[in-house]
Amino acid sequence: MRNNLARLLIRWAVALMRGGDTMLAVYVMMIHKGLIKLEQVPTGSRDKVAAVLEVAEMDQNGNII
């Protein structure tokens, strides 16, 4: 059981380090929960995160429109 949990955590950490869609989802969730603002997202991902927020019908603060 402990080994399975460790493997899962390692896979999750590697996926986050790679970036891509996983990090976009994390940034959108954090903005929606009010933990960060769009300005705090790294500049390389900011446009993509803004586009995802728009598609999800949320404003730049993560509030549902």
DRENTORKOL-3810 file (N, C-alpha, C; in nm, 4 decimals):
REM DRENTORKOL-3810
@n.u->0.0826; n.v->-0.1198; n.w->0.0000; ca.u->0.0000; ca.v->0.0000; ca.w->0.0000; c.u->0.0873; c.v->0.1266; c.w->0.0000
@n.u->0.1867; n.v->0.1278; n.w->0.0862; ca.u->0.2741; ca.v->0.2442; ca.w->0.0958; c.u->0.3506; c.v->0.2646; c.w->-0.0342
@n.u->0.3937; n.v->0.1541; n.w->-0.0975; ca.u->0.4668; ca.v->0.1656; ca.w->-0.2241; c.u->0.3776; c.v->0.2198; c.w->-0.3345
@n.u->0.2515; n.v->0.1780; n.w->-0.3377; ca.u->0.1586; ca.v->0.2279; ca.w->-0.4391; c.u->0.1371; c.v->0.3782; c.w->-0.4235
@n.u->0.1233; n.v->0.4227; n.w->-0.3005; ca.u->0.1047; ca.v->0.5651; ca.w->-0.2752; c.u->0.2288; c.v->0.6436; c.w->-0.3168
@n.u->0.3462; n.v->0.5900; n.w->-0.2852; ca.u->0.4708; ca.v->0.6572; ca.w->-0.3224; c.u->0.4826; c.v->0.6676; c.w->-0.4738
@n.u->0.4500; n.v->0.5604; n.w->-0.5463; ca.u->0.4550; ca.v->0.5637; ca.w->-0.6928; c.u->0.3585; c.v->0.6664; c.w->-0.7487
@n.u->0.2387; n.v->0.6709; n.w->-0.6924; ca.u->0.1384; ca.v->0.7665; ca.w->-0.7386; c.u->0.1870; c.v->0.9099; c.w->-0.7180
@n.u->0.2432; n.v->0.9377; n.w->-0.6015; ca.u->0.2933; ca.v->1.0725; ca.w->-0.5737; c.u->0.4091; c.v->1.1094; c.w->-0.6661
@n.u->0.4950; n.v->1.0140; n.w->-0.6953; ca.u->0.6074; ca.v->1.0414; ca.w->-0.7852; c.u->0.5571; c.v->1.0695; c.w->-0.9259
@n.u->0.4610; n.v->0.9902; n.w->-0.9742; ca.u->0.4046; ca.v->1.0145; ca.w->-1.1077; c.u->0.3398; c.v->1.1521; c.w->-1.1145
@n.u->0.2663; n.v->1.1893; n.w->-1.0105; ca.u->0.1987; ca.v->1.3181; ca.w->-1.0070; c.u->0.3010; c.v->1.4314; c.w->-1.0081
@n.u->0.4079; n.v->1.4159; n.w->-0.9294; ca.u->0.5117; ca.v->1.5193; ca.w->-0.9238; c.u->0.5817; c.v->1.5341; c.w->-1.0589
@n.u->0.6109; n.v->1.4230; n.w->-1.1249; ca.u->0.6762; ca.v->1.4285; ca.w->-1.2559; c.u->0.5845; c.v->1.4952; c.w->-1.3577
@n.u->0.4544; n.v->1.4619; n.w->-1.3539; ca.u->0.3593; ca.v->1.5236; ca.w->-1.4469; c.u->0.3530; c.v->1.6745; c.w->-1.4253
@n.u->0.3550; n.v->1.7187; n.w->-1.3008; ca.u->0.3520; ca.v->1.8621; ca.w->-1.2729; c.u->0.4801; c.v->1.9304; c.w->-1.3196
@n.u->0.5924; n.v->1.8633; n.w->-1.3047; ca.u->0.7190; ca.v->1.9225; ca.w->-1.3470; c.u->0.7263; c.v->1.9363; c.w->-1.4986
@n.u->0.6611; n.v->1.8465; n.w->-1.5708; ca.u->0.6609; ca.v->1.8544; ca.w->-1.7173; c.u->0.5788; c.v->1.9723; c.w->-1.7664
@n.u->0.4822; n.v->2.0118; n.w->-1.6866; ca.u->0.3971; ca.v->2.1235; ca.w->-1.7265; c.u->0.2886; c.v->2.0780; c.w->-1.8204
@n.u->0.2550; n.v->2.1614; n.w->-1.9170; ca.u->0.1532; ca.v->2.1256; ca.w->-2.0142; c.u->0.0129; c.v->2.1399; c.w->-1.9577
@n.u->-0.0767; n.v->2.0542; n.w->-2.0039; ca.u->-0.2173; ca.v->2.0630; ca.w->-1.9658; c.u->-0.2390; c.v->2.0437; c.w->-1.8167
@n.u->-0.1542; n.v->1.9632; n.w->-1.7531; ca.u->-0.1700; ca.v->1.9391; ca.w->-1.6099; c.u->-0.1548; c.v->2.0690; c.w->-1.5323
@n.u->-0.0515; n.v->2.1445; n.w->-1.5649; ca.u->-0.0299; ca.v->2.2700; ca.w->-1.4929; c.u->-0.1373; c.v->2.3723; c.w->-1.5268
@n.u->-0.1878; n.v->2.3715; n.w->-1.6488; ca.u->-0.2970; ca.v->2.4630; ca.w->-1.6833; c.u->-0.4165; c.v->2.4364; c.w->-1.5928
@n.u->-0.4489; n.v->2.3092; n.w->-1.5736; ca.u->-0.5615; ca.v->2.2738; ca.w->-1.4874; c.u->-0.5355; c.v->2.3164; c.w->-1.3438
@n.u->-0.4126; n.v->2.2999; n.w->-1.2982; ca.u->-0.3785; ca.v->2.3400; ca.w->-1.1612; c.u->-0.3920; c.v->2.4909; c.w->-1.1458
@n.u->-0.3396; n.v->2.5671; n.w->-1.2420; ca.u->-0.3495; ca.v->2.7132; ca.w->-1.2343; c.u->-0.4951; c.v->2.7594; c.w->-1.2368
@n.u->-0.5763; n.v->2.7012; n.w->-1.3244; ca.u->-0.7176; ca.v->2.7398; ca.w->-1.3324; c.u->-0.7882; c.v->2.7091; c.w->-1.2007
@n.u->-0.7620; n.v->2.5920; n.w->-1.1437; ca.u->-0.8241; ca.v->2.5555; ca.w->-1.0167; c.u->-0.7806; c.v->2.6506; c.w->-0.9056
@n.u->-0.6517; n.v->2.6839; n.w->-0.9022; ca.u->-0.6029; ca.v->2.7737; ca.w->-0.7977; c.u->-0.6625; c.v->2.9135; c.w->-0.8123
@n.u->-0.6791; n.v->2.9605; n.w->-0.9359; ca.u->-0.7423; ca.v->3.0911; ca.w->-0.9589; c.u->-0.8885; c.v->3.0851; c.w->-0.9168
@n.u->-0.9574; n.v->2.9778; n.w->-0.9541; ca.u->-1.0992; ca.v->2.9635; ca.w->-0.9196; c.u->-1.1187; c.v->2.9590; c.w->-0.7676
@n.u->-1.0268; n.v->2.8951; n.w->-0.6961; ca.u->-1.0355; ca.v->2.8854; ca.w->-0.5496; c.u->-0.9878; c.v->3.0124; c.w->-0.4801
@n.u->-0.9323; n.v->3.1068; n.w->-0.5575; ca.u->-0.8867; ca.v->3.2324; ca.w->-0.4991; c.u->-0.7488; c.v->3.2244; c.w->-0.4350
@n.u->-0.6735; n.v->3.1192; n.w->-0.4655; ca.u->-0.5410; ca.v->3.1035; ca.w->-0.4065; c.u->-0.4366; c.v->3.1887; c.w->-0.4757
@n.u->-0.4535; n.v->3.2109; n.w->-0.6061; ca.u->-0.3621; ca.v->3.2963; ca.w->-0.6821; c.u->-0.4434; c.v->3.3823; c.w->-0.7779
@n.u->-0.3794; n.v->3.4810; n.w->-0.8342; ca.u->-0.4404; ca.v->3.5644; ca.w->-0.9374; c.u->-0.3724; c.v->3.5344; c.w->-1.0701
@n.u->-0.4378; n.v->3.5708; n.w->-1.1795; ca.u->-0.3823; ca.v->3.5448; ca.w->-1.3116; c.u->-0.2443; c.v->3.6075; c.w->-1.3272
@n.u->-0.2218; n.v->3.7222; n.w->-1.2648; ca.u->-0.0931; ca.v->3.7898; ca.w->-1.2742; c.u->0.0192; c.v->3.7085; c.w->-1.2105
@n.u->-0.0150; n.v->3.6146; n.w->-1.1213; ca.u->0.0851; ca.v->3.5336; ca.w->-1.0533; c.u->0.1234; c.v->3.4081; c.w->-1.1322
@n.u->0.0496; n.v->3.3788; n.w->-1.2382; ca.u->0.0812; ca.v->3.2646; ca.w->-1.3243; c.u->0.2046; c.v->3.3009; c.w->-1.4058
@n.u->0.2984; n.v->3.2076; n.w->-1.4234; ca.u->0.4174; ca.v->3.2385; ca.w->-1.5044; c.u->0.3784; c.v->3.2915; c.w->-1.6430
@n.u->0.4554; n.v->3.3870; n.w->-1.6910; ca.u->0.4205; ca.v->3.4556; ca.w->-1.8157; c.u->0.4076; c.v->3.3610; c.w->-1.9343
@n.u->0.4822; n.v->3.2524; n.w->-1.9357; ca.u->0.4742; ca.v->3.1580; ca.w->-2.0468; c.u->0.3412; c.v->3.0851; c.w->-2.0550
@n.u->0.2715; n.v->3.0740; n.w->-1.9430; ca.u->0.1435; ca.v->3.0019; ca.w->-1.9383; c.u->0.0234; c.v->3.0946; c.w->-1.9248
@n.u->0.0485; n.v->3.2213; n.w->-1.9007; ca.u->-0.0604; ca.v->3.3145; ca.w->-1.8671; c.u->-0.1665; c.v->3.3251; c.w->-1.9765
@n.u->-0.1244; n.v->3.3336; n.w->-2.1038; ca.u->-0.2214; ca.v->3.3450; ca.w->-2.2131; c.u->-0.3073; c.v->3.2200; c.w->-2.2249
@n.u->-0.2451; n.v->3.1036; n.w->-2.2086; ca.u->-0.3202; ca.v->2.9775; ca.w->-2.2161; c.u->-0.4195; c.v->2.9655; c.w->-2.1008
@n.u->-0.3771; n.v->3.0051; n.w->-1.9820; ca.u->-0.4666; ca.v->2.9995; ca.w->-1.8659; c.u->-0.5834; c.v->3.0961; c.w->-1.8857
@n.u->-0.5558; n.v->3.2148; n.w->-1.9379; ca.u->-0.6625; ca.v->3.3120; ca.w->-1.9640; c.u->-0.7618; c.v->3.2563; c.w->-2.0651
@n.u->-0.7115; n.v->3.1855; n.w->-2.1665; ca.u->-0.7999; ca.v->3.1251; ca.w->-2.2666; c.u->-0.8864; c.v->3.0159; c.w->-2.2051
@n.u->-0.8288; n.v->2.9349; n.w->-2.1171; ca.u->-0.9063; ca.v->2.8294; ca.w->-2.0505; c.u->-1.0124; c.v->2.8911; c.w->-1.9606
@n.u->-0.9778; n.v->2.9983; n.w->-1.8901; ca.u->-1.0765; ca.v->3.0661; ca.w->-1.8061; c.u->-1.1924; c.v->3.1181; c.w->-1.8909
@n.u->-1.1601; n.v->3.1727; n.w->-2.0073; ca.u->-1.2636; ca.v->3.2251; ca.w->-2.0963; c.u->-1.3553; c.v->3.1134; c.w->-2.1470
@n.u->-1.2963; n.v->3.0022; n.w->-2.1871; ca.u->-1.3759; ca.v->2.8883; ca.w->-2.2356; c.u->-1.4640; c.v->2.8332; c.w->-2.1235
@n.u->-1.4122; n.v->2.8350; n.w->-2.0007; ca.u->-1.4881; ca.v->2.7859; ca.w->-1.8854; c.u->-1.5887; c.v->2.8889; c.w->-1.8350
@n.u->-1.6001; n.v->2.9994; n.w->-1.9071; ca.u->-1.6911; ca.v->3.1083; ca.w->-1.8725; c.u->-1.6646; c.v->3.1633; c.w->-1.7328
@n.u->-1.5349; n.v->3.1911; n.w->-1.7080; ca.u->-1.4926; ca.v->3.2538; ca.w->-1.5834; c.u->-1.4222; c.v->3.3841; c.w->-1.6165
@n.u->-1.4289; n.v->3.4787; n.w->-1.5226; ca.u->-1.3547; ca.v->3.6025; ca.w->-1.5423; c.u->-1.2097; c.v->3.5814; c.w->-1.4999
@n.u->-1.1296; n.v->3.6856; n.w->-1.5048; ca.u->-0.9858; ca.v->3.6743; ca.w->-1.4749; c.u->-0.9597; c.v->3.6397; c.w->-1.3286
@n.u->-1.0617; n.v->3.6530; n.w->-1.2429; ca.u->-1.0479; ca.v->3.6188; ca.w->-1.1005; c.u->-1.1017; c.v->3.4804; c.w->-1.0697
@n.u->-1.1476; n.v->3.4080; n.w->-1.1721; ca.u->-1.1986; ca.v->3.2733; ca.w->-1.1519; c.u->-1.3446; c.v->3.2656; c.w->-1.1135
@n.u->-1.4131; n.v->3.3793; n.w->-1.1168; ca.u->-1.5563; ca.v->3.3794; ca.w->-1.0844; c.u->-1.6362; c.v->3.3384; c.w->-1.2064
@n.u->-1.7360; n.v->3.2538; n.w->-1.1857; ca.u->-1.8193; ca.v->3.2076; ca.w->-1.2962; c.u->-1.9078; c.v->3.3232; c.w->-1.3423
@n.u->-1.9075; n.v->3.3442; n.w->-1.4725; ca.u->-1.9831; ca.v->3.4567; ca.w->-1.5303; c.u->-2.1274; c.v->3.4146; c.w->-1.5508
END
